[in-house]
């Protein structure tokens, strides 16, 4: 499809129109009087949705490069949100309508066998059970519709602080009660239409009074210019000792069509400069000593290391060589698959902090249980994981990408307090 975008657009449009045609027939059956203005308005509104959807995907396919790279994602978010908001509920509805049609057609065929002489009573075809299924389908389809309305309007900005206390036998005495605040996956270009929300997040971060702030990758969606409007805001984010960050897969510009390779290199250099200007020390396959008095711990940071198709730029061996073997070690690594692949059971790293998964920006959480569809892809996708004395925390992100919302998976600010066991 990428090699033939016209064919891809035609197939997409055909599928969209097929869904709308079938769902419209189901919706229309629920109207008893089709001469009323309400039905006419509904019909216009129904067919306006696929028109906007097809126009939107056409724009994204052929004209997205006509606008600056930093605003391409907000435009994409508008159309992707529109698509998911209307078509997931429609798919739910047509599943019920399909069952209804099977029941109705089966009943009609059965009636014809029974009533061989004379026409089938029309009332026999109008099965109340089928009508009931249409109404249940409509109500059921309303659940994802309402959930996504909430996720787009409220959920994506419902910044939530999650606090954990972690105990270690080898933590230096001076670090008793040491507070690490973790952020991840800002995808800050997504906030360009919502600058005030970033200010709100910064204020909430500062209220936690952290010793250090660490950011575990995906500062941007694609390009460094996304940060331009936020440097002064992010520079107000405060930690007693310092702020540190690493790179995630989106930070390298790998998902952008560059005019030449040098522009991609320049973009990464500029992004690092922007983070520095925001007060973050970008740690790339190296270590920093965090000192309190005469004692210290080592903060290691690696570039992105993920399972294919994600890039493996990280060099954990190089980062470890910058620290003492006996140091208490905290590793910043964007992708949590790195923990299983190279960290746990293979190093003496005490605590690893990751992000990347977003918790799929969708999940269900009740006391003692948390679920997200992203667990199909990632064994460690959100929260705290332990393997003997080694710990991993996966932050589910503070930003959003793809779907411009969060449902049951709020944007996360993590506060980890270290204590001596």
Order of alpha helices (4+ residues) and beta strands (2+ residues): alpha-alpha-alpha-alpha-alpha-beta-beta-alpha-beta-alpha-beta-alpha-beta-beta-beta-alpha-beta-beta-beta-beta-beta-beta-beta
